[in-house]
Amino acid sequence: MKEKSYTELMKLSAMNRSQDKERFMQNLYIEMLLTEIQLKIEKEKLTKKIDAAIDRRDRQTFLELSQKFRELTKRFGT
């Protein structure tokens, strides 16, 4: 079995660290994208329910859903 030189081991180690950073960033971007999609879907659902409550002139439901919408917006910082 051929042993690697110190220089080869250092290059390999640097490459591995670089790949780890790249994988971390990719995972971070994917997580951010999924969170953004989830937020948009939840906002759309709440908006439709709020609109329906307005159409029915259901003040109590409107107030409850509006509060949930504000909490959702606050939670995601949008």
C-alpha positions, 0 to 999 in steps of 0.5 A: 500500500502506497503511503501519502506524503505530508503535502498530499495529506495536507492538500486532501485535508484542505479539500475536505474542509472546502467540501464540508463548507460547500455542503454546509452552505448548500444545506443552509440555502435549501433550508432557507428556501424550504422555510420561505416556501412554507411561509408563503403557503401559510400566508396564502392559506390565512389570507384566503381564510381572512377573505372568506371571513370578510365575505361572511362578515364574521368579525370574530373569525376575522380578528382571530385569523388576523392575529394569527397572520400577524404572529406568523409575520412576526415569527418569520420576520417579514 
